Amino acid sequence: MQTWLTYENGSLNPHVSRVGVFWDVSGMLPGAMPVLWAAIERCLYGWHHPLCIGWEPAFLIRDSYGNECPLRPGFYNPDTGTRIDGPHGHGLRSGFLLSQSVPRPDLSLCICRDSRPIAEMPLGHAGSWAMSLPDRLKFQIDCKSELRGRVADTCGTSFALSGLQALRVQLRGGTPGPRATPLTFVSYRAEPT
């Protein structure tokens, strides 16, 4: 399954050059940090930027040098002591069970959607954690992070995508002059699955 999301620039503010898109991972796992999932650059007034969002997740183990190794659900990785079980449920909010048998502070688990990281979690502690994948996508003006980099400032406007086949998000406001209106993100034209 997938959701088609279309970003539209309806703002007359010429200074908005970048919109960062990342997933709301606040309730996913302890220590999970959101990663800049997509950056919309220089989308001028009246232009659109489509994003196709696949619902199926993927998992990677990443070391401190940037090397990556895929982690398949249902299989134990003896080199890292990591296992993912699931999915439990279906759709964007499917659940998984993460087990780490040996503390590995040099490694992190990278959760991906559409082959792009959405969150990163350090594997410095042994244990098991139930995680529910996020279904809320956040938009932030001038998000200060490189693509695939951790998002330090997690403020933004979030939109739930569960049960939606398509959604449009528009940036509004920013009229030039002394009566400028604030910049806001508004969703509309939601199509259920």
Secondary structure, DSSP 8 states (H G I E B T S, - for coil): -EEEEEEEE----TT--EEEEEE--TTTSTT-EEB--EEEE---TT-EEEEEEE--EEEEEEETTS-EEE--TT-EETTTTEEEEEEES-STT-EEEEEESS-EEEEEEEEEETTEEEEEEEE-S-EEEEEE---EEEEEET--S-TTSB-S----EEEE-TTEEEEEEEEE---SSTT----EEEEEEEEE-
